[in-house]
Amino acid sequence: MSVQSEIERKLTEALRPERLAVINESHLHAHHKPEFDGAGETHFRVRVVSECFVDMPRIKRHRTVNELLDEELKAGVHALAVEPAAPGEPVRW
Amino acid sequence: MSGINDFIDNEVKTNDVVLFMKGTPQFPQCGFSGQVVQILDYLGVNYHGVNVLESDDLRQGIKEYSNWPTIPQLYVKGEFVGGCDIIREMFQASELQGHLEEQGVAVRGAA
């Protein structure tokens, strides 16, 4: 199973999101280092709207997502951008 | 490992604003670190940059110190404020300026 679909599965199960987008942005970071081609699954952006985030402070929202993806972050995902929102909050997507 | 923890703790506690980042404020080597540098520079905040690329122990140690998996990480008056997303969200919502001022950190152009 790809890292991307594993991230989608974990977030879907834990957060029951109203909306979820997991975007592989690894290619945007190609050539940061000479040996890095950006073809893998190293950089992700997670956009998620969930009831779980209602009344939850910003830092806790991010920590919640980080903790759900702890395994991935230890196994090779080295950048994780997170855009968490509660239903009804403005989002950029 | 305790050595690196003491080093981090000392940096965090002896500087009002500390940014653990990849590269330096003059030459960020990662786009996420660069975004936070731009925000702090825009706000005219006096901050201390620590380049985690200088040591693997430091790069790993800061993640454990804050229980936060990614870099950059911003600390104000000894407290972890957030990574790139949080700093940008706070800045865009004009909350970062308020947070810094509440902590007694000078911000340029404050109303």
N, CA and C atoms of all chains as a GROMACS GRO file, in nm:
protein
  612
    1MET      N    1   0.085  -0.119   0.000
    1MET     CA    2   0.000   0.000   0.000
    1MET      C    3   0.089   0.125   0.000
    2SER      N    4   0.052   0.225  -0.076
    2SER     CA    5   0.136   0.344  -0.082
    2SER      C    6   0.124   0.422   0.050
    3VAL      N    7   0.225   0.502   0.076
    3VAL     CA    8   0.223   0.585   0.196
    3VAL      C    9   0.103   0.678   0.191
    4GLN      N   10   0.076   0.730   0.073
    4GLN     CA   11  -0.036   0.822   0.057
    4GLN      C   12  -0.170   0.758   0.097
    5SER      N   13  -0.195   0.637   0.048
    5SER     CA   14  -0.323   0.575   0.081
    5SER      C   15  -0.328   0.534   0.228
    6GLU      N   16  -0.213   0.503   0.286
    6GLU     CA   17  -0.208   0.470   0.428
    6GLU      C   18  -0.241   0.596   0.511
    7ILE      N   19  -0.188   0.708   0.471
    7ILE     CA   20  -0.220   0.835   0.540
    7ILE      C   21  -0.370   0.862   0.529
    8GLU      N   22  -0.423   0.846   0.411
    8GLU     CA   23  -0.567   0.869   0.390
    8GLU      C   24  -0.650   0.777   0.478
    9ARG      N   25  -0.611   0.652   0.484
    9ARG     CA   26  -0.686   0.555   0.564
    9ARG      C   27  -0.684   0.592   0.712
   10LYS      N   28  -0.567   0.622   0.764
   10LYS     CA   29  -0.555   0.653   0.907
   10LYS      C   30  -0.634   0.778   0.944
   11LEU      N   31  -0.624   0.881   0.862
   11LEU     CA   32  -0.694   1.006   0.895
   11LEU      C   33  -0.844   0.989   0.881
   12THR      N   34  -0.886   0.912   0.783
   12THR     CA   35  -1.029   0.888   0.763
   12THR      C   36  -1.087   0.813   0.882
   13GLU      N   37  -1.016   0.710   0.927
   13GLU     CA   38  -1.065   0.632   1.040
   13GLU      C   39  -1.070   0.712   1.168
   14ALA      N   40  -0.966   0.791   1.192
   14ALA     CA   41  -0.956   0.858   1.322
   14ALA      C   42  -1.038   0.987   1.328
   15LEU      N   43  -1.044   1.058   1.217
   15LEU     CA   44  -1.104   1.193   1.220
   15LEU      C   45  -1.243   1.199   1.156
   16ARG      N   46  -1.282   1.094   1.087
   16ARG     CA   47  -1.412   1.096   1.016
   16ARG      C   48  -1.432   1.229   0.944
   17PRO      N   49  -1.339   1.265   0.857
   17PRO     CA   50  -1.342   1.401   0.802
   17PRO      C   51  -1.460   1.427   0.708
   18GLU      N   52  -1.505   1.550   0.714
   18GLU     CA   53  -1.606   1.597   0.619
   18GLU      C   54  -1.541   1.611   0.481
   19ARG      N   55  -1.418   1.662   0.483
   19ARG     CA   56  -1.339   1.670   0.360
   19ARG      C   57  -1.195   1.634   0.394
   20LEU      N   58  -1.131   1.567   0.299
   20LEU     CA   59  -0.990   1.529   0.321
   20LEU      C   60  -0.917   1.529   0.188
   21ALA      N   61  -0.802   1.592   0.185
   21ALA     CA   62  -0.716   1.585   0.067
   21ALA      C   63  -0.573   1.560   0.114
   22VAL      N   64  -0.516   1.451   0.068
   22VAL     CA   65  -0.376   1.421   0.098
   22VAL      C   66  -0.300   1.435  -0.032
   23ILE      N   67  -0.208   1.529  -0.032
   23ILE     CA   68  -0.140   1.562  -0.157
   23ILE      C   69   0.009   1.531  -0.144
   24ASN      N   70   0.059   1.454  -0.238
   24ASN     CA   71   0.202   1.423  -0.240
   24ASN      C   72   0.275   1.538  -0.311
   25GLU      N   73   0.353   1.612  -0.234
   25GLU     CA   74   0.424   1.727  -0.291
   25GLU      C   75   0.574   1.700  -0.306
   26SER      N   76   0.608   1.574  -0.302
   26SER     CA   77   0.751   1.539  -0.305
   26SER      C   78   0.822   1.597  -0.427
   27HIS      N   79   0.753   1.594  -0.540
   27HIS     CA   80   0.818   1.641  -0.664
   27HIS      C   81   0.854   1.789  -0.658
   28LEU      N   82   0.780   1.864  -0.574
   28LEU     CA   83   0.810   2.007  -0.563
   28LEU      C   84   0.945   2.032  -0.496
   29HIS      N   85   0.994   1.927  -0.430
   29HIS     CA   86   1.118   1.943  -0.354
   29HIS      C   87   1.237   1.873  -0.421
   30ALA      N   88   1.217   1.831  -0.544
   30ALA     CA   89   1.325   1.764  -0.617
   30ALA      C   90   1.448   1.856  -0.624
   31HIS      N   91   1.563   1.794  -0.617
   31HIS     CA   92   1.692   1.864  -0.632
   31HIS      C   93   1.728   1.954  -0.515
   32HIS      N   94   1.655   1.940  -0.401
   32HIS     CA   95   1.702   2.006  -0.279
   32HIS      C   96   1.843   1.961  -0.249
   33LYS      N   97   1.859   1.830  -0.270
   33LYS     CA   98   1.993   1.772  -0.256
   33LYS      C   99   2.019   1.700  -0.388
   34PRO      N  100   2.144   1.688  -0.424
   34PRO     CA  101   2.176   1.630  -0.554
   34PRO      C  102   2.114   1.492  -0.575
   35GLU      N  103   2.107   1.411  -0.468
   35GLU     CA  104   2.062   1.272  -0.485
   35GLU      C  105   1.911   1.257  -0.472
   36PHE      N  106   1.841   1.368  -0.447
   36PHE     CA  107   1.697   1.359  -0.422
   36PHE      C  108   1.619   1.397  -0.547
   37ASP      N  109   1.539   1.299  -0.601
   37ASP     CA  110   1.471   1.328  -0.728
   37ASP      C  111   1.323   1.361  -0.710
   38GLY      N  112   1.272   1.349  -0.589
   38GLY     CA  113   1.131   1.388  -0.566
   38GLY      C  114   1.030   1.288  -0.619
   39ALA      N  115   1.077   1.172  -0.661
   39ALA     CA  116   0.985   1.073  -0.720
   39ALA      C  117   0.913   0.991  -0.613
   40GLY      N  118   0.957   0.999  -0.488
   40GLY     CA  119   0.902   0.913  -0.384
   40GLY      C  120   0.789   0.977  -0.306
   41GLU      N  121   0.773   0.932  -0.182
   41GLU     CA  122   0.666   0.982  -0.096
   41GLU      C  123   0.727   1.038   0.032
   42THR      N  124   0.784   1.155   0.019
   42THR     CA  125   0.858   1.215   0.131
   42THR      C  126   0.793   1.342   0.184
   43HIS      N  127   0.723   1.414   0.096
   43HIS     CA  128   0.664   1.542   0.133
   43HIS      C  129   0.513   1.538   0.108
   44PHE      N  130   0.437   1.562   0.213
   44PHE     CA  131   0.291   1.559   0.197
   44PHE      C  132   0.225   1.684   0.252
   45ARG      N  133   0.111   1.716   0.194
   45ARG     CA  134   0.023   1.820   0.249
   45ARG      C  135  -0.111   1.754   0.281
   46VAL      N  136  -0.157   1.776   0.402
   46VAL     CA  137  -0.284   1.720   0.445
   46VAL      C  138  -0.383   1.833   0.468
   47ARG      N  139  -0.493   1.828   0.396
   47ARG     CA  140  -0.600   1.925   0.417
   47ARG      C  141  -0.720   1.849   0.471
   48VAL      N  142  -0.770   1.893   0.585
   48VAL     CA  143  -0.873   1.812   0.648
   48VAL      C  144  -0.973   1.899   0.723
   49VAL      N  145  -1.100   1.873   0.697
   49VAL     CA  146  -1.209   1.938   0.770
   49VAL      C  147  -1.278   1.830   0.854
   50SER      N  148  -1.278   1.850   0.985
   50SER     CA  149  -1.334   1.747   1.072
   50SER      C  150  -1.401   1.808   1.195
   51GLU      N  151  -1.508   1.744   1.237
   51GLU     CA  152  -1.577   1.783   1.361
   51GLU      C  153  -1.482   1.774   1.481
   52CYS      N  154  -1.384   1.684   1.470
   52CYS     CA  155  -1.290   1.666   1.582
   52CYS      C  156  -1.219   1.796   1.618
   53PHE      N  157  -1.209   1.887   1.523
   53PHE     CA  158  -1.130   2.009   1.546
   53PHE      C  159  -1.211   2.123   1.607
   54VAL      N  160  -1.341   2.101   1.624
   54VAL     CA  161  -1.424   2.206   1.683
   54VAL      C  162  -1.372   2.238   1.824
   55ASP      N  163  -1.350   2.367   1.849
   55ASP     CA  164  -1.302   2.414   1.980
   55ASP      C  165  -1.165   2.358   2.019
   56MET      N  166  -1.092   2.306   1.924
   56MET     CA  167  -0.959   2.254   1.955
   56MET      C  168  -0.856   2.361   1.916
   57PRO      N  169  -0.766   2.396   2.007
   57PRO     CA  170  -0.666   2.498   1.972
   57PRO      C  171  -0.578   2.453   1.854
   58ARG      N  172  -0.526   2.552   1.786
   58ARG     CA  173  -0.450   2.527   1.663
   58ARG      C  174  -0.339   2.423   1.682
   59ILE      N  175  -0.260   2.443   1.787
   59ILE     CA  176  -0.143   2.355   1.802
   59ILE      C  177  -0.188   2.211   1.830
   60LYS      N  178  -0.299   2.196   1.898
   60LYS     CA  179  -0.349   2.062   1.929
   60LYS      C  180  -0.400   1.993   1.801
   61ARG      N  181  -0.458   2.070   1.712
   61ARG     CA  182  -0.503   2.013   1.584
   61ARG      C  183  -0.384   1.954   1.509
   62HIS      N  184  -0.277   2.033   1.504
   62HIS     CA  185  -0.159   1.985   1.432
   62HIS      C  186  -0.098   1.864   1.502
   63ARG      N  187  -0.094   1.870   1.635
   63ARG     CA  188  -0.038   1.757   1.709
   63ARG      C  189  -0.121   1.630   1.685
   64THR      N  190  -0.253   1.648   1.678
   64THR     CA  191  -0.341   1.533   1.655
   64THR      C  192  -0.305   1.463   1.524
   65VAL      N  193  -0.289   1.543   1.419
   65VAL     CA  194  -0.254   1.485   1.288
   65VAL      C  195  -0.113   1.425   1.293
   66ASN      N  196  -0.019   1.499   1.352
   66ASN     CA  197   0.119   1.448   1.362
   66ASN      C  198   0.123   1.313   1.433
   67GLU      N  199   0.045   1.303   1.541
   67GLU     CA  200   0.049   1.179   1.620
   67GLU      C  201  -0.014   1.062   1.543
   68LEU      N  202  -0.119   1.091   1.468
   68LEU     CA  203  -0.181   0.984   1.388
   68LEU      C  204  -0.083   0.932   1.283
   69LEU      N  205   0.005   1.020   1.238
   69LEU     CA  206   0.097   0.982   1.130
   69LEU      C  207   0.240   0.961   1.181
   70ASP      N  208   0.250   0.935   1.310
   70ASP     CA  209   0.381   0.916   1.373
   70ASP      C  210   0.467   0.811   1.301
   71GLU      N  211   0.404   0.699   1.270
   71GLU     CA  212   0.476   0.589   1.203
   71GLU      C  213   0.534   0.636   1.069
   72GLU      N  214   0.452   0.705   0.991
   72GLU     CA  215   0.496   0.752   0.859
   72GLU      C  216   0.611   0.853   0.875
   73LEU      N  217   0.596   0.943   0.975
   73LEU     CA  218   0.699   1.045   0.994
   73LEU      C  219   0.832   0.983   1.036
   74LYS      N  220   0.824   0.871   1.104
   74LYS     CA  221   0.949   0.806   1.146
   74LYS      C  222   1.006   0.721   1.032
   75ALA      N  223   0.920   0.685   0.936
   75ALA     CA  224   0.962   0.589   0.834
   75ALA      C  225   1.003   0.653   0.701
   76GLY      N  226   1.010   0.782   0.693
   76GLY     CA  227   1.055   0.837   0.566
   76GLY      C  228   0.982   0.960   0.517
   77VAL      N  229   0.865   0.989   0.577
   77VAL     CA  230   0.798   1.115   0.543
   77VAL      C  231   0.869   1.222   0.622
   78HIS      N  232   0.933   1.316   0.557
   78HIS     CA  233   1.007   1.413   0.637
   78HIS      C  234   0.949   1.554   0.632
   79ALA      N  235   0.847   1.574   0.551
   79ALA     CA  236   0.778   1.703   0.558
   79ALA      C  237   0.628   1.677   0.554
   80LEU      N  238   0.558   1.741   0.647
   80LEU     CA  239   0.414   1.724   0.654
   80LEU      C  240   0.352   1.861   0.680
   81ALA      N  241   0.291   1.915   0.576
   81ALA     CA  242   0.217   2.041   0.594
   81ALA      C  243   0.074   2.003   0.628
   82VAL      N  244   0.018   2.071   0.727
   82VAL     CA  245  -0.117   2.037   0.771
   82VAL      C  246  -0.205   2.161   0.769
   83GLU      N  247  -0.322   2.147   0.707
   83GLU     CA  248  -0.421   2.256   0.705
   83GLU      C  249  -0.550   2.202   0.767
   84PRO      N  250  -0.559   2.209   0.900
   84PRO     CA  251  -0.677   2.155   0.967
   84PRO      C  252  -0.786   2.261   0.982
   85ALA      N  253  -0.911   2.221   0.972
   85ALA     CA  254  -1.020   2.314   0.994
   85ALA      C  255  -1.140   2.240   1.052
   86ALA      N  256  -1.218   2.314   1.130
   86ALA     CA  257  -1.345   2.261   1.176
   86ALA      C  258  -1.450   2.298   1.071
   87PRO      N  259  -1.560   2.224   1.064
   87PRO     CA  260  -1.664   2.256   0.965
   87PRO      C  261  -1.708   2.401   0.980
   88GLY      N  262  -1.723   2.470   0.867
   88GLY     CA  263  -1.768   2.608   0.870
   88GLY      C  264  -1.656   2.710   0.875
   89GLU      N  265  -1.535   2.667   0.909
   89GLU     CA  266  -1.423   2.761   0.910
   89GLU      C  267  -1.375   2.784   0.767
   90PRO      N  268  -1.321   2.903   0.740
   90PRO     CA  269  -1.274   2.927   0.604
   90PRO      C  270  -1.153   2.840   0.569
   91VAL      N  271  -1.153   2.784   0.451
   91VAL     CA  272  -1.037   2.709   0.404
   91VAL      C  273  -0.995   2.765   0.268
   92ARG      N  274  -0.873   2.733   0.230
   92ARG     CA  275  -0.820   2.788   0.105
   92ARG      C  276  -0.831   2.688  -0.010
   93TRP      N  277  -0.916   2.587   0.007
   93TRP     CA  278  -0.923   2.481  -0.096
   93TRP      C  279  -1.065   2.436  -0.116
   94MET      N  280   2.305   1.217   2.425
   94MET     CA  281   2.173   1.273   2.398
   94MET      C  282   2.139   1.380   2.500
   95SER      N  283   2.180   1.358   2.628
   95SER     CA  284   2.146   1.458   2.730
   95SER      C  285   2.222   1.587   2.700
   96GLY      N  286   2.340   1.574   2.642
   96GLY     CA  287   2.417   1.692   2.604
   96GLY      C  288   2.341   1.779   2.508
   97ILE      N  289   2.280   1.716   2.408
   97ILE     CA  290   2.207   1.792   2.307
   97ILE      C  291   2.081   1.852   2.369
   98ASN      N  292   2.020   1.778   2.458
   98ASN     CA  293   1.900   1.828   2.525
   98ASN      C  294   1.932   1.954   2.607
   99ASP      N  295   2.045   1.949   2.676
   99ASP     CA  296   2.087   2.066   2.754
   99ASP      C  297   2.116   2.185   2.662
  100PHE      N  298   2.180   2.155   2.550
  100PHE     CA  299   2.211   2.261   2.454
  100PHE      C  300   2.082   2.328   2.404
  101ILE      N  301   1.984   2.245   2.366
  101ILE     CA  302   1.857   2.298   2.316
  101ILE      C  303   1.787   2.378   2.424
  102ASP      N  304   1.781   2.320   2.543
  102ASP     CA  305   1.714   2.385   2.655
  102ASP      C  306   1.775   2.522   2.682
  103ASN      N  307   1.907   2.527   2.675
  103ASN     CA  308   1.977   2.653   2.699
  103ASN      C  309   1.945   2.756   2.591
  104GLU      N  310   1.944   2.712   2.465
  104GLU     CA  311   1.911   2.804   2.354
  104GLU      C  312   1.770   2.860   2.372
  105VAL      N  313   1.678   2.772   2.409
  105VAL     CA  314   1.537   2.809   2.421
  105VAL      C  315   1.516   2.905   2.538
  106LYS      N  316   1.591   2.881   2.644
  106LYS     CA  317   1.567   2.960   2.766
  106LYS      C  318   1.648   3.089   2.773
  107THR      N  319   1.754   3.099   2.694
  107THR     CA  320   1.836   3.220   2.705
  107THR      C  321   1.813   3.316   2.588
  108ASN      N  322   1.725   3.280   2.497
  108ASN     CA  323   1.691   3.372   2.387
  108ASN      C  324   1.539   3.393   2.387
  109ASP      N  325   1.498   3.517   2.369
  109ASP     CA  326   1.354   3.545   2.370
  109ASP      C  327   1.283   3.474   2.255
  110VAL      N  328   1.342   3.480   2.137
  110VAL     CA  329   1.281   3.419   2.020
  110VAL      C  330   1.386   3.332   1.951
  111VAL      N  331   1.360   3.205   1.939
  111VAL     CA  332   1.455   3.113   1.877
  111VAL      C  333   1.386   3.037   1.765
  112LEU      N  334   1.451   3.032   1.650
  112LEU     CA  335   1.399   2.952   1.538
  112LEU      C  336   1.498   2.841   1.507
  113PHE      N  337   1.452   2.716   1.530
  113PHE     CA  338   1.530   2.601   1.485
  113PHE      C  339   1.493   2.577   1.340
  114MET      N  340   1.589   2.579   1.254
  114MET     CA  341   1.560   2.581   1.110
  114MET      C  342   1.667   2.506   1.032
  115LYS      N  343   1.636   2.484   0.903
  115LYS     CA  344   1.736   2.427   0.814
  115LYS      C  345   1.803   2.543   0.741
  116GLY      N  346   1.931   2.559   0.762
  116GLY     CA  347   2.003   2.672   0.708
  116GLY      C  348   2.007   2.784   0.810
  117THR      N  349   2.036   2.904   0.762
  117THR     CA  350   2.048   3.020   0.851
  117THR      C  351   1.947   3.126   0.808
  118PRO      N  352   1.916   3.222   0.896
  118PRO     CA  353   1.824   3.329   0.855
  118PRO      C  354   1.870   3.399   0.726
  119GLN      N  355   2.000   3.410   0.707
  119GLN     CA  356   2.053   3.473   0.585
  119GLN      C  357   2.041   3.381   0.464
  120PHE      N  358   2.047   3.249   0.491
  120PHE     CA  359   2.045   3.154   0.381
  120PHE      C  360   1.969   3.027   0.421
  121PRO      N  361   1.835   3.039   0.423
  121PRO     CA  362   1.755   2.920   0.457
  121PRO      C  363   1.774   2.813   0.350
  122GLN      N  364   1.779   2.687   0.394
  122GLN     CA  365   1.799   2.579   0.298
  122GLN      C  366   1.677   2.490   0.285
  123CYS      N  367   1.562   2.544   0.320
  123CYS     CA  368   1.437   2.469   0.308
  123CYS      C  369   1.327   2.573   0.296
  124GLY      N  370   1.231   2.547   0.210
  124GLY     CA  371   1.125   2.645   0.186
  124GLY      C  372   1.041   2.675   0.309
  125PHE      N  373   1.019   2.572   0.392
  125PHE     CA  374   0.936   2.593   0.512
  125PHE      C  375   1.010   2.682   0.612
  126SER      N  376   1.138   2.655   0.630
  126SER     CA  377   1.218   2.741   0.718
  126SER      C  378   1.221   2.883   0.661
  127GLY      N  379   1.234   2.892   0.530
  127GLY     CA  380   1.240   3.023   0.464
  127GLY      C  381   1.114   3.105   0.485
  128GLN      N  382   0.998   3.037   0.486
  128GLN     CA  383   0.872   3.110   0.508
  128GLN      C  384   0.868   3.174   0.646
  129VAL      N  385   0.914   3.100   0.747
  129VAL     CA  386   0.910   3.154   0.883
  129VAL      C  387   1.010   3.270   0.896
  130VAL      N  388   1.125   3.255   0.834
  130VAL     CA  389   1.224   3.364   0.832
  130VAL      C  390   1.162   3.490   0.772
  131GLN      N  391   1.092   3.473   0.661
  131GLN     CA  392   1.030   3.589   0.595
  131GLN      C  393   0.929   3.658   0.686
  132ILE      N  394   0.851   3.578   0.757
  132ILE     CA  395   0.749   3.635   0.847
  132ILE      C  396   0.816   3.710   0.962
  133LEU      N  397   0.916   3.648   1.022
  133LEU     CA  398   0.984   3.713   1.135
  133LEU      C  399   1.055   3.840   1.088
  134ASP      N  400   1.116   3.833   0.971
  134ASP     CA  401   1.184   3.952   0.918
  134ASP      C  402   1.083   4.062   0.887
  135TYR      N  403   0.969   4.023   0.831
  135TYR     CA  404   0.865   4.120   0.799
  135TYR      C  405   0.818   4.192   0.925
  136LEU      N  406   0.807   4.115   1.034
  136LEU     CA  407   0.761   4.172   1.161
  136LEU      C  408   0.873   4.246   1.235
  137GLY      N  409   0.995   4.237   1.180
  137GLY     CA  410   1.107   4.306   1.242
  137GLY      C  411   1.144   4.250   1.378
  138VAL      N  412   1.121   4.120   1.394
  138VAL     CA  413   1.150   4.056   1.522
  138VAL      C  414   1.298   4.021   1.530
  139ASN      N  415   1.355   4.047   1.645
  139ASN     CA  416   1.493   4.009   1.669
  139ASN      C  417   1.494   3.864   1.717
  140TYR      N  418   1.551   3.773   1.639
  140TYR     CA  419   1.546   3.632   1.677
  140TYR      C  420   1.680   3.564   1.654
  141HIS      N  421   1.693   3.451   1.719
  141HIS     CA  422   1.816   3.375   1.710
  141HIS      C  423   1.788   3.249   1.626
  142GLY      N  424   1.862   3.230   1.519
  142GLY     CA  425   1.843   3.112   1.434
  142GLY      C  426   1.942   3.002   1.473
  143VAL      N  427   1.891   2.879   1.479
  143VAL     CA  428   1.980   2.764   1.505
  143VAL      C  429   1.966   2.669   1.387
  144ASN      N  430   2.079   2.643   1.323
  144ASN     CA  431   2.078   2.559   1.203
  144ASN      C  432   2.089   2.411   1.240
  145VAL      N  433   1.978   2.338   1.222
  145VAL     CA  434   1.979   2.197   1.264
  145VAL      C  435   2.059   2.109   1.167
  146LEU      N  436   2.091   2.163   1.051
  146LEU     CA  437   2.169   2.083   0.955
  146LEU      C  438   2.314   2.067   0.999
  147GLU      N  439   2.351   2.144   1.102
  147GLU     CA  440   2.490   2.136   1.148
  147GLU      C  441   2.518   2.008   1.226
  148SER      N  442   2.412   1.942   1.275
  148SER     CA  443   2.435   1.821   1.354
  148SER      C  444   2.313   1.730   1.351
  149ASP      N  445   2.338   1.602   1.325
  149ASP     CA  446   2.228   1.504   1.324
  149ASP      C  447   2.166   1.490   1.463
  150ASP      N  448   2.250   1.502   1.566
  150ASP     CA  449   2.199   1.494   1.704
  150ASP      C  450   2.101   1.607   1.731
  151LEU      N  451   2.137   1.724   1.684
  151LEU     CA  452   2.051   1.840   1.703
  151LEU      C  453   1.921   1.825   1.625
  152ARG      N  454   1.933   1.780   1.502
  152ARG     CA  455   1.817   1.763   1.415
  152ARG      C  456   1.717   1.665   1.476
  153GLN      N  457   1.769   1.558   1.534
  153GLN     CA  458   1.683   1.459   1.598
  153GLN      C  459   1.639   1.509   1.736
  154GLY      N  460   1.734   1.571   1.807
  154GLY     CA  461   1.708   1.614   1.944
  154GLY      C  462   1.596   1.716   1.955
  155ILE      N  463   1.588   1.806   1.860
  155ILE     CA  464   1.486   1.910   1.869
  155ILE      C  465   1.347   1.850   1.849
  156LYS      N  466   1.338   1.745   1.768
  156LYS     CA  467   1.209   1.679   1.747
  156LYS      C  468   1.161   1.613   1.876
  157GLU      N  469   1.255   1.558   1.951
  157GLU     CA  470   1.219   1.493   2.077
  157GLU      C  471   1.192   1.595   2.186
  158TYR      N  472   1.269   1.702   2.185
  158TYR     CA  473   1.253   1.807   2.287
  158TYR      C  474   1.111   1.863   2.286
  159SER      N  475   1.060   1.886   2.166
  159SER     CA  476   0.929   1.951   2.151
  159SER      C  477   0.817   1.851   2.127
  160ASN      N  478   0.853   1.724   2.106
  160ASN     CA  479   0.755   1.626   2.058
  160ASN      C  480   0.684   1.679   1.934
  161TRP      N  481   0.762   1.727   1.842
  161TRP     CA  482   0.710   1.783   1.717
  161TRP      C  483   0.796   1.728   1.605
  162PRO      N  484   0.736   1.670   1.500
  162PRO     CA  485   0.816   1.588   1.409
  162PRO      C  486   0.889   1.661   1.297
  163THR      N  487   0.861   1.789   1.282
  163THR     CA  488   0.919   1.856   1.165
  163THR      C  489   0.991   1.986   1.204
  164ILE      N  490   1.066   2.036   1.110
  164ILE     CA  491   1.142   2.160   1.126
  164ILE      C  492   1.096   2.254   1.014
  165PRO      N  493   1.079   2.380   1.036
  165PRO     CA  494   1.122   2.464   1.148
  165PRO      C  495   1.034   2.453   1.273
  166GLN      N  496   1.091   2.505   1.383
  166GLN     CA  497   1.018   2.516   1.510
  166GLN      C  498   1.052   2.650   1.574
  167LEU      N  499   0.946   2.722   1.612
  167LEU     CA  500   0.967   2.854   1.672
  167LEU      C  501   0.934   2.851   1.821
  168TYR      N  502   1.026   2.907   1.899
  168TYR     CA  503   1.007   2.920   2.044
  168TYR      C  504   1.007   3.067   2.081
  169VAL      N  505   0.911   3.105   2.166
  169VAL     CA  506   0.908   3.242   2.218
  169VAL      C  507   0.906   3.234   2.369
  170LYS      N  508   1.001   3.302   2.431
  170LYS     CA  509   1.013   3.303   2.578
  170LYS      C  510   1.005   3.162   2.637
  171GLY      N  511   1.078   3.073   2.577
  171GLY     CA  512   1.088   2.938   2.632
  171GLY      C  513   0.976   2.844   2.594
  172GLU      N  514   0.878   2.894   2.518
  172GLU     CA  515   0.764   2.808   2.483
  172GLU      C  516   0.756   2.780   2.334
  173PHE      N  517   0.728   2.655   2.302
  173PHE     CA  518   0.710   2.617   2.163
  173PHE      C  519   0.581   2.679   2.108
  174VAL      N  520   0.593   2.753   2.000
  174VAL     CA  521   0.474   2.817   1.942
  174VAL      C  522   0.420   2.735   1.825
  175GLY      N  523   0.509   2.686   1.740
  175GLY     CA  524   0.460   2.605   1.629
  175GLY      C  525   0.563   2.589   1.519
  176GLY      N  526   0.521   2.515   1.416
  176GLY     CA  527   0.601   2.498   1.297
  176GLY      C  528   0.554   2.594   1.189
  177CYS      N  529   0.595   2.566   1.068
  177CYS     CA  530   0.568   2.660   0.957
  177CYS      C  531   0.418   2.690   0.939
  178ASP      N  532   0.335   2.585   0.938
  178ASP     CA  533   0.191   2.607   0.913
  178ASP      C  534   0.129   2.695   1.020
  179ILE      N  535   0.161   2.664   1.146
  179ILE     CA  536   0.100   2.738   1.256
  179ILE      C  537   0.147   2.883   1.256
  180ILE      N  538   0.275   2.904   1.232
  180ILE     CA  539   0.327   3.041   1.231
  180ILE      C  540   0.262   3.121   1.117
  181ARG      N  541   0.247   3.056   1.002
  181ARG     CA  542   0.185   3.127   0.890
  181ARG      C  543   0.037   3.156   0.918
  182GLU      N  544  -0.033   3.055   0.973
  182GLU     CA  545  -0.175   3.078   1.007
  182GLU      C  546  -0.190   3.189   1.109
  183MET      N  547  -0.104   3.188   1.210
  183MET     CA  548  -0.112   3.291   1.315
  183MET      C  549  -0.080   3.427   1.257
  184PHE      N  550   0.020   3.432   1.168
  184PHE     CA  551   0.057   3.560   1.107
  184PHE      C  552  -0.059   3.614   1.023
  185GLN      N  553  -0.117   3.526   0.943
  185GLN     CA  554  -0.225   3.571   0.854
  185GLN      C  555  -0.348   3.615   0.933
  186ALA      N  556  -0.368   3.557   1.051
  186ALA     CA  557  -0.481   3.595   1.134
  186ALA      C  558  -0.444   3.710   1.229
  187SER      N  559  -0.323   3.765   1.209
  187SER     CA  560  -0.270   3.873   1.296
  187SER      C  561  -0.257   3.830   1.442
  188GLU      N  562  -0.249   3.700   1.464
  188GLU     CA  563  -0.236   3.652   1.602
  188GLU      C  564  -0.089   3.645   1.646
  189LEU      N  565   0.000   3.628   1.549
  189LEU     CA  566   0.141   3.614   1.585
  189LEU      C  567   0.194   3.744   1.645
  190GLN      N  568   0.158   3.854   1.582
  190GLN     CA  569   0.200   3.984   1.632
  190GLN      C  570   0.154   4.002   1.776
  191GLY      N  571   0.027   3.968   1.801
  191GLY     CA  572  -0.029   3.981   1.935
  191GLY      C  573   0.040   3.891   2.035
  192HIS      N  574   0.069   3.770   1.991
  192HIS     CA  575   0.135   3.675   2.080
  192HIS      C  576   0.274   3.727   2.119
  193LEU      N  577   0.347   3.778   2.021
  193LEU     CA  578   0.481   3.829   2.048
  193LEU      C  579   0.474   3.948   2.144
  194GLU      N  580   0.380   4.037   2.118
  194GLU     CA  581   0.369   4.156   2.204
  194GLU      C  582   0.330   4.118   2.346
  195GLU      N  583   0.238   4.024   2.357
  195GLU     CA  584   0.199   3.977   2.491
  195GLU      C  585   0.318   3.923   2.568
  196GLN      N  586   0.411   3.864   2.493
  196GLN     CA  587   0.529   3.805   2.556
  196GLN      C  588   0.640   3.909   2.576
  197GLY      N  589   0.610   4.032   2.536
  197GLY     CA  590   0.708   4.139   2.555
  197GLY      C  591   0.816   4.144   2.450
  198VAL      N  592   0.787   4.088   2.332
  198VAL     CA  593   0.885   4.091   2.223
  198VAL      C  594   0.850   4.206   2.128
  199ALA      N  595   0.949   4.287   2.097
  199ALA     CA  596   0.923   4.404   2.013
  199ALA      C  597   0.890   4.362   1.870
  200VAL      N  598   0.784   4.421   1.816
  200VAL     CA  599   0.740   4.395   1.679
  200VAL      C  600   0.732   4.528   1.607
  201ARG      N  601   0.787   4.533   1.487
  201ARG     CA  602   0.788   4.658   1.412
  201ARG      C  603   0.648   4.691   1.363
  202GLY      N  604   0.616   4.818   1.365
  202GLY     CA  605   0.489   4.862   1.306
  202GLY      C  606   0.368   4.821   1.386
  203ALA      N  607   0.390   4.788   1.512
  203ALA     CA  608   0.275   4.749   1.594
  203ALA      C  609   0.186   4.869   1.619
  204ALA      N  610   0.056   4.847   1.611
  204ALA     CA  611  -0.038   4.959   1.624
  204ALA      C  612  -0.050   4.999   1.771
   0.00000   0.00000   0.00000
